[in-house]
Amino acid sequence: MSAKTAAAAILNPGLSLTGHQAAVNTVQFSPRGEQILSAANDRTAILWDAQSGQLVRRFGPLPAEIASAVFTPDGTAIATACADGVARMFTLADGAQVGNFAGHAARLADCALSPDGKLLATASYDKTIRLWNVADARLVAELKDHTATVWSVAFSRDGVTLLSGSGDRSAILWDVPGAKKLRKFGGHMSWVYRARYSPDASRIVTACNDKVARVFDAATAKLIYAAPEAPGYLADAVFSHDGKRLLTACRDGQIRRHDIVMVKPGAPEIGNAGAQQPAAPGVVAHPGGVNGVVLNPEGTRAASAGEDRLVRLWSLPE
């Protein structure tokens, strides 16, 4: 199989969206998949039409780089996490700011909204996660257990738990109503940049600076799968719609697909799992590095964010 044919078996390239003037950190599809939101180091977030690739609205420039931007569950507003330590909310209709969430002692790395839209979670370089009431920007809880930068946060589909990834080489599952730690996922050899749930929330995946993506059982924190070591560190990983595969975003500029295979008895230790296996086939997506990859609600399209200032759209082979 040629390199071109192998790449096509992973992702089929679509539109390249230009508009940012610096590295694009995150990208997300709207709840209905009709729009795309990107956040970049040029201090702006951009709303795009997912079909035409047209720029719909630009938010900013804000006071600092935007590490992350997410849609509200009803798709009428967005939240941004900035390097000035403040999260902000804006309406899609006119771009007006409708929320300001300040209180962290350092810059923000990520943000997430609960499925009912009532809570905003912010992750910070100050090693904490804060939960805010969206309606009045009131601090609801502060989650403390990580000992280094908290790089990512994600709510479960029912909003009962929250998942975080940190520079302390761990991911943590939190009970949201009780604002307490449930369990920790370890065995990583370096920073965990991103932790995400599987579609049914029974598993989690971590994208790590040690170049390995790992899948854990969410209930027991046991390792299920370790992907082959990538040529560069991983910035993101996402489950396929059926939960059987992963797409990973790598700093070597490629997106790779992995078929999840259960870890067998006698496999290498968690920290070394995957290290001796050849890298999975990939498709060159963003020279300089891929910072994020996500799927649309139907699981038929992907969007990626890169160091090359681009947002790229892809279709998944049937």
Helices and strands as residue ranges (DSSP letters): H 3-8, E 12-17, E 24-29, E 35-40, E 45-49, E 55-59, E 66-71, E 77-82, E 86-91, E 97-102, E 108-113, E 119-124, E 128-133, E 138-144, E 150-155, E 161-166, E 171-175, E 180-185, E 192-197, E 203-208, E 213-217, E 223-226, E 234-239, E 245-250, E 254-259, G 270-272, E 282-284, E 290-295, E 301-306, E 311-315
